[in-house]
């Protein structure tokens, strides 16, 4: 079940052409098959969800997209460029950023300094100039800090900007990790269970920020999430994995009525 035509989205936003195309991706670890012949695409400006039970291969797919894993078979087409696999540095440099299922922040550093690390690939000054904090390097860092302050304002975390991340509650740490990814000004943002472990209020805030990032910045989002209410509310299209195979692909309405998806994951028609 596939949806091949762009759809009109709320607030006047329209899904554009295909920006990322994954074709026949297969990934194995020894004799264990994590992904088997999986194909799907991601369109510019859309929110594309990946769902499925634990062990379905969802995080493995994100790791293929941003170059952490290299598939044994298949092809990745990103903005018209064909790649056998993606390199981590090339992925980040070309506008792909991500957050992780388990928070990966520098706990002893402040919120601002953590978000600043998201600007690393955009810094042009060499190591010596940065160490001396002189001339062009100083001007560059001021400009980067200004961008990070804009992210902090957007995420409404001004009051904790100087707080070490390790002192923050879980929900705010998740928001800081989102901020670090946004600081890189990505074209595609990969979110690996951004609402895992959150309470209802924290989930509502995170949903709002994800929608705002998508609508205000035009950022394409690929999202892994287990909360089906969230997935069905905010996604434009959903791809469903089970035991490393694709069993469904389409709009939320198409997926929730797909019998294979109901049997394997949803249990009942939601």
Buried (B, 14 or more C-beta within 10 A) or exposed (E): BEBEEBEEBEEEBEBEEBBBBBBEBBBBEEEEBBBBBBBBBBBBBBBBBBBBEEEBBBBBBBBBBBBBBEBEBBBBBBBEEEEEBBEEEBBBEBBBBBBBBEBEBEEEBBBBBBBBBBBEEBBEBEEEBBEEEEEEBBEBBEEBBEBBBEBBEBBEBEEBBEBBBEEBEEBBBBBBBBBBBBBBBBBBBBBBBBBBEBEEEBBEBBBEBBBEBBBEBEBBBBBBBBBBEBBBEBBBBBBBBBBBBBBBBBBBEBBBBBEBBBEBBBEEEB
